[in-house]
Amino acid sequence: MRLAVLADVHSNLHALQAVLADVDRVAPDGIWVAGDLVGYNPWPNEVLEVLRERHVRAIRGNHDRAAIGGETFRFNELAAEAIRWTRVHLAPAGVGYLKELEDRTRSSMPEGLVAMYHGSPRDDDEYVPPWAADESIVRAAGAPYVILGHTHLPMVNRFRTGLLVNPGSVGQPRDGNPRAAWGVLDLTQRSFEVRRVGYDIDAVASEIRKAGLPSELADRLYDGV
């Protein structure tokens, strides 16, 4: 069985559409999304509608919780301003969809348990960069396949107890590569492939500025930071 794994879409419709076109070429058995569906970019409603129509298995991230709850005390000013914008523009259907999601999920597959968190099994808001990801996270999850998001950094760590992965970010990569990131989790092969997809950054940057979101959010997309 193969799963498409996405994370940190952050309301970037153009990037999501490019990634889903690549997903369709791979033709996995399902699509999992590790949180932060909204924030930063100007298409929260459109992105949520696409994900809902695709019947993805998604969880909430910190931006999603802030979009429906309004708490931004842990956010930097750019992120907080984007959340304030999102809360103004988010349609009732989008609010309802986010409220229905869980903050973490796990599912039993023939190959073993798959567990997905936005931050980590220890804390839904914990940042786990590749250089700090150790086997204790897999043990805490109690599953041989563990998916994380939140850092926007792709990661594939193999341990004796399981596979710990992060697909990177669809909507705002931060590993120096501006192309949208996603991953293929092959449960049968116990492997994870990070894939990169180009999209029209100019169009996204233009809409960010036109929407009145901070211009820094447009500028960073070009450098993948």
Secondary structure in CASP SS format (residue, H / E / C, confidence):
PFRMAT SS
TARGET T0000
AUTHOR 0000-0000-0000
METHOD secondary structure of the structure
MODEL  1
M C 1.00
R E 1.00
L E 1.00
A E 1.00
V E 1.00
L E 1.00
A C 1.00
D C 1.00
V C 1.00
H C 1.00
S C 1.00
N C 1.00
L H 1.00
H H 1.00
A H 1.00
L H 1.00
Q H 1.00
A H 1.00
V H 1.00
L H 1.00
A H 1.00
D H 1.00
V H 1.00
D H 1.00
R H 1.00
V H 1.00
A C 1.00
P C 1.00
D C 1.00
G E 1.00
I E 1.00
W E 1.00
V E 1.00
A C 1.00
G C 1.00
D C 1.00
L C 1.00
V C 1.00
G C 1.00
Y C 1.00
N C 1.00
P C 1.00
W C 1.00
P H 1.00
N H 1.00
E H 1.00
V H 1.00
L H 1.00
E H 1.00
V H 1.00
L H 1.00
R H 1.00
E H 1.00
R C 1.00
H C 1.00
V C 1.00
R E 1.00
A E 1.00
I E 1.00
R C 1.00
G C 1.00
N H 1.00
H H 1.00
D H 1.00
R H 1.00
A H 1.00
A H 1.00
I H 1.00
G H 1.00
G C 1.00
E C 1.00
T C 1.00
F C 1.00
R C 1.00
F C 1.00
N C 1.00
E H 1.00
L H 1.00
A H 1.00
A H 1.00
E H 1.00
A H 1.00
I H 1.00
R H 1.00
W H 1.00
T H 1.00
R H 1.00
V H 1.00
H H 1.00
L C 1.00
A C 1.00
P H 1.00
A H 1.00
G H 1.00
V H 1.00
G H 1.00
Y H 1.00
L H 1.00
K H 1.00
E H 1.00
L C 1.00
E E 1.00
D C 1.00
R E 1.00
T E 1.00
R E 1.00
S E 1.00
S E 1.00
M E 1.00
P C 1.00
E C 1.00
G E 1.00
L E 1.00
V E 1.00
A E 1.00
M E 1.00
Y E 1.00
H C 1.00
G C 1.00
S C 1.00
P C 1.00
R C 1.00
D C 1.00
D C 1.00
D C 1.00
E C 1.00
Y C 1.00
V C 1.00
P C 1.00
P H 1.00
W H 1.00
A H 1.00
A C 1.00
D C 1.00
E H 1.00
S H 1.00
I H 1.00
V H 1.00
R H 1.00
A H 1.00
A H 1.00
G C 1.00
A C 1.00
P C 1.00
Y E 1.00
V E 1.00
I E 1.00
L C 1.00
G C 1.00
H C 1.00
T C 1.00
H C 1.00
L C 1.00
P E 1.00
M E 1.00
V E 1.00
N E 1.00
R E 1.00
F E 1.00
R C 1.00
T C 1.00
G E 1.00
L E 1.00
L E 1.00
V E 1.00
N E 1.00
P E 1.00
G C 1.00
S C 1.00
V C 1.00
G C 1.00
Q C 1.00
P C 1.00
R C 1.00
D C 1.00
G C 1.00
N C 1.00
P C 1.00
R C 1.00
A E 1.00
A E 1.00
W E 1.00
G E 1.00
V E 1.00
L E 1.00
D E 1.00
L C 1.00
T C 1.00
Q C 1.00
R C 1.00
S E 1.00
F E 1.00
E E 1.00
V E 1.00
R E 1.00
R E 1.00
V E 1.00
G C 1.00
Y C 1.00
D C 1.00
I H 1.00
D H 1.00
A H 1.00
V H 1.00
A H 1.00
S H 1.00
E H 1.00
I H 1.00
R H 1.00
K H 1.00
A H 1.00
G C 1.00
L C 1.00
P C 1.00
S H 1.00
E H 1.00
L H 1.00
A H 1.00
D H 1.00
R H 1.00
L H 1.00
Y H 1.00
D H 1.00
G C 1.00
V C 1.00
END
